[in-house]
């Protein structure tokens, strides 16, 4: 009798850091072994940018330029992830989203029926001052499914 594993769809958070790259590699390997679908999500914390704008730390022009830079970076990162998955014979869905990760990620997980989210390792003591560590902490805190923190 063959036993089905409950993980049919993985989502990996992509942010361009070394920790994220390791998480991507592990998610690709798991998706190949299970087998499972894989979605790569690049998530821009634009809510933080809007707070900086409202506090007059950024001008509207600076914010627009920064947002476009985030989009370009996310496209490059997602293209790289797609190439890495393709090199393993795995098709991957890529997704770019903007907003607050504690709201956006759970919505995307539910909409896509994701069973497991994979994120890169982070130091929770840095979550208050490091945006990417904060984002990963929010994923762990708010994902409506299990989360694997990859080292």
C-alpha atoms as a printed R data frame, in Angstrom:
    type eleno elety resid chain resno      x      y       z
1   ATOM     1    CA   UNK     A     1  0.000  0.000   0.000
2   ATOM     2    CA   UNK     A     2  1.401  3.392  -1.024
3   ATOM     3    CA   UNK     A     3  0.956  6.238   1.413
4   ATOM     4    CA   UNK     A     4  0.340  9.742   0.037
5   ATOM     5    CA   UNK     A     5  2.195 12.532   1.763
6   ATOM     6    CA   UNK     A     6 -0.065 15.452   2.690
7   ATOM     7    CA   UNK     A     7  2.155 18.027   0.964
8   ATOM     8    CA   UNK     A     8  0.996 18.583  -2.595
9   ATOM     9    CA   UNK     A     9  1.843 22.261  -2.990
10  ATOM    10    CA   UNK     A    10  4.857 24.146  -1.605
11  ATOM    11    CA   UNK     A    11  5.397 27.896  -1.575
12  ATOM    12    CA   UNK     A    12  8.854 29.397  -1.102
13  ATOM    13    CA   UNK     A    13  9.463 33.011  -0.141
14  ATOM    14    CA   UNK     A    14 12.052 34.617  -2.427
15  ATOM    15    CA   UNK     A    15 13.974 37.728  -1.340
16  ATOM    16    CA   UNK     A    16 17.426 37.429  -2.896
17  ATOM    17    CA   UNK     A    17 19.330 36.764   0.333
18  ATOM    18    CA   UNK     A    18 21.637 33.797   0.883
19  ATOM    19    CA   UNK     A    19 19.084 32.361   3.324
20  ATOM    20    CA   UNK     A    20 16.368 32.659   0.692
21  ATOM    21    CA   UNK     A    21 18.577 30.962  -1.919
22  ATOM    22    CA   UNK     A    22 19.099 28.014   0.428
23  ATOM    23    CA   UNK     A    23 15.351 27.861   1.055
24  ATOM    24    CA   UNK     A    24 14.703 27.869  -2.703
25  ATOM    25    CA   UNK     A    25 17.151 24.998  -3.226
26  ATOM    26    CA   UNK     A    26 15.522 22.982  -0.440
27  ATOM    27    CA   UNK     A    27 12.012 23.718  -1.717
28  ATOM    28    CA   UNK     A    28 12.984 22.625  -5.236
29  ATOM    29    CA   UNK     A    29 14.472 19.378  -3.892
30  ATOM    30    CA   UNK     A    30 11.377 18.682  -1.779
31  ATOM    31    CA   UNK     A    31  9.029 19.433  -4.677
32  ATOM    32    CA   UNK     A    32 10.962 16.988  -6.857
33  ATOM    33    CA   UNK     A    33 11.053 14.260  -4.200
34  ATOM    34    CA   UNK     A    34  7.438 14.431  -3.000
35  ATOM    35    CA   UNK     A    35  6.385 15.224  -5.889
36  ATOM    36    CA   UNK     A    36  4.585 18.505  -5.279
37  ATOM    37    CA   UNK     A    37  3.771 21.733  -7.073
38  ATOM    38    CA   UNK     A    38  6.008 24.676  -6.245
39  ATOM    39    CA   UNK     A    39  5.191 28.376  -6.200
40  ATOM    40    CA   UNK     A    40  7.873 31.017  -5.627
41  ATOM    41    CA   UNK     A    41  6.607 34.243  -4.064
42  ATOM    42    CA   UNK     A    42  8.514 37.514  -4.050
43  ATOM    43    CA   UNK     A    43  6.770 39.875  -1.675
44  ATOM    44    CA   UNK     A    44  7.493 43.609  -1.519
45  ATOM    45    CA   UNK     A    45  6.624 45.229   1.817
46  ATOM    46    CA   UNK     A    46  5.125 48.331   0.240
47  ATOM    47    CA   UNK     A    47  3.160 49.124   3.403
48  ATOM    48    CA   UNK     A    48  6.483 50.005   5.051
49  ATOM    49    CA   UNK     A    49  7.304 52.312   2.132
50  ATOM    50    CA   UNK     A    50  3.941 54.048   2.487
51  ATOM    51    CA   UNK     A    51  4.633 54.582   6.192
52  ATOM    52    CA   UNK     A    52  7.941 56.203   5.278
53  ATOM    53    CA   UNK     A    53  6.140 58.407   2.779
54  ATOM    54    CA   UNK     A    54  3.519 59.464   5.310
55  ATOM    55    CA   UNK     A    55  6.295 60.250   7.818
56  ATOM    56    CA   UNK     A    56  7.903 62.369   5.081
57  ATOM    57    CA   UNK     A    57 11.060 60.265   5.138
58  ATOM    58    CA   UNK     A    58 10.580 59.478   1.446
59  ATOM    59    CA   UNK     A    59  9.240 61.814  -1.210
60  ATOM    60    CA   UNK     A    60  6.632 60.504  -3.658
61  ATOM    61    CA   UNK     A    61  9.258 60.443  -6.416
62  ATOM    62    CA   UNK     A    62 11.706 58.507  -4.218
63  ATOM    63    CA   UNK     A    63  8.986 56.053  -3.267
64  ATOM    64    CA   UNK     A    64  7.982 55.478  -6.890
65  ATOM    65    CA   UNK     A    65 11.620 54.869  -7.813
66  ATOM    66    CA   UNK     A    66 12.119 52.533  -4.853
67  ATOM    67    CA   UNK     A    67  8.948 50.562  -5.683
68  ATOM    68    CA   UNK     A    68 10.052 50.139  -9.306
69  ATOM    69    CA   UNK     A    69 13.439 48.919  -8.074
70  ATOM    70    CA   UNK     A    70 11.686 46.358  -5.849
71  ATOM    71    CA   UNK     A    71  9.622 45.127  -8.810
72  ATOM    72    CA   UNK     A    72 12.682 44.830 -11.064
73  ATOM    73    CA   UNK     A    73 14.638 42.993  -8.380
74  ATOM    74    CA   UNK     A    74 11.724 40.620  -7.742
75  ATOM    75    CA   UNK     A    75 11.425 39.837 -11.472
76  ATOM    76    CA   UNK     A    76 15.134 38.994 -11.669
77  ATOM    77    CA   UNK     A    77 14.975 36.850  -8.527
78  ATOM    78    CA   UNK     A    78 11.912 34.971  -9.765
79  ATOM    79    CA   UNK     A    79 13.524 34.411 -13.173
80  ATOM    80    CA   UNK     A    80 16.568 32.957 -11.420
81  ATOM    81    CA   UNK     A    81 14.383 30.654  -9.318
82  ATOM    82    CA   UNK     A    82 12.507 29.538 -12.448
83  ATOM    83    CA   UNK     A    83 15.834 28.720 -14.131
84  ATOM    84    CA   UNK     A    84 17.046 26.740 -11.098
85  ATOM    85    CA   UNK     A    85 13.813 24.740 -10.961
86  ATOM    86    CA   UNK     A    86 13.878 24.154 -14.704
87  ATOM    87    CA   UNK     A    87 17.413 22.804 -14.360
88  ATOM    88    CA   UNK     A    88 15.945 20.119 -12.077
89  ATOM    89    CA   UNK     A    89 13.108 19.382 -14.510
90  ATOM    90    CA   UNK     A    90 10.532 21.133 -12.320
91  ATOM    91    CA   UNK     A    91  7.925 23.585 -13.542
92  ATOM    92    CA   UNK     A    92  7.329 26.387 -11.087
93  ATOM    93    CA   UNK     A    93  4.743 29.107 -10.710
94  ATOM    94    CA   UNK     A    94  6.212 32.516  -9.874
95  ATOM    95    CA   UNK     A    95  4.312 35.287  -8.192
96  ATOM    96    CA   UNK     A    96  5.088 38.873  -7.235
97  ATOM    97    CA   UNK     A    97  2.888 40.548  -4.625
98  ATOM    98    CA   UNK     A    98  2.946 43.876  -2.830
99  ATOM    99    CA   UNK     A    99  1.649 44.811   0.587
100 ATOM   100    CA   UNK     A   100  1.897 43.669   4.170
101 ATOM   101    CA   UNK     A   101  3.263 40.113   4.402
102 ATOM   102    CA   UNK     A   102  1.065 39.232   7.365
103 ATOM   103    CA   UNK     A   103 -1.975 39.902   5.151
104 ATOM   104    CA   UNK     A   104 -0.764 39.049   1.643
105 ATOM   105    CA   UNK     A   105  0.971 35.729   2.327
106 ATOM   106    CA   UNK     A   106 -1.946 34.045   4.162
107 ATOM   107    CA   UNK     A   107 -4.300 35.151   1.377
108 ATOM   108    CA   UNK     A   108 -2.006 33.733  -1.319
109 ATOM   109    CA   UNK     A   109 -1.531 30.486   0.630
110 ATOM   110    CA   UNK     A   110 -5.285 30.004   0.933
111 ATOM   111    CA   UNK     A   111 -6.011 31.018  -2.669
112 ATOM   112    CA   UNK     A   112 -3.471 28.518  -4.002
113 ATOM   113    CA   UNK     A   113 -4.177 25.709  -1.488
114 ATOM   114    CA   UNK     A   114 -0.549 25.658  -0.325
115 ATOM   115    CA   UNK     A   115  0.300 22.895   2.174
116 ATOM   116    CA   UNK     A   116  3.762 24.068   3.272
117 ATOM   117    CA   UNK     A   117  5.594 27.412   3.156
118 ATOM   118    CA   UNK     A   118  9.400 27.419   3.032
119 ATOM   119    CA   UNK     A   119 11.340 30.477   4.218
120 ATOM   120    CA   UNK     A   120 15.010 31.165   4.731
121 ATOM   121    CA   UNK     A   121 16.486 31.190   8.207
122 ATOM   122    CA   UNK     A   122 16.228 34.418  10.161
123 ATOM   123    CA   UNK     A   123 17.299 35.730  13.535
124 ATOM   124    CA   UNK     A   124 14.106 36.601  15.391
125 ATOM   125    CA   UNK     A   125 16.029 39.011  17.630
126 ATOM   126    CA   UNK     A   126 16.625 41.161  14.502
127 ATOM   127    CA   UNK     A   127 12.973 41.136  13.432
128 ATOM   128    CA   UNK     A   128 12.313 44.578  14.884
129 ATOM   129    CA   UNK     A   129 15.051 46.335  12.907
130 ATOM   130    CA   UNK     A   130 15.627 44.166   9.814
131 ATOM   131    CA   UNK     A   131 12.803 44.256   7.264
132 ATOM   132    CA   UNK     A   132 13.509 40.820   5.755
133 ATOM   133    CA   UNK     A   133 13.799 39.127   9.164
134 ATOM   134    CA   UNK     A   134 10.559 40.865  10.152
135 ATOM   135    CA   UNK     A   135  8.889 39.613   6.976
136 ATOM   136    CA   UNK     A   136 10.019 36.033   7.625
137 ATOM   137    CA   UNK     A   137  8.840 36.261  11.236
138 ATOM   138    CA   UNK     A   138  5.438 37.448  10.019
139 ATOM   139    CA   UNK     A   139  5.255 34.484   7.647
140 ATOM   140    CA   UNK     A   140  5.934 32.092  10.527
141 ATOM   141    CA   UNK     A   141  3.421 33.890  12.746
142 ATOM   142    CA   UNK     A   142  0.584 34.254  10.219
143 ATOM   143    CA   UNK     A   143  0.794 31.459   7.634
144 ATOM   144    CA   UNK     A   144 -2.338 29.294   7.733
145 ATOM   145    CA   UNK     A   145 -0.287 26.155   7.078
146 ATOM   146    CA   UNK     A   146  2.974 24.650   8.375
147 ATOM   147    CA   UNK     A   147  6.163 26.673   7.750
148 ATOM   148    CA   UNK     A   148  9.601 25.172   7.211
149 ATOM   149    CA   UNK     A   149 12.492 27.473   8.117
150 ATOM   150    CA   UNK     A   150 15.418 26.355   5.965
151 ATOM   151    CA   UNK     A   151 18.998 26.817   7.179
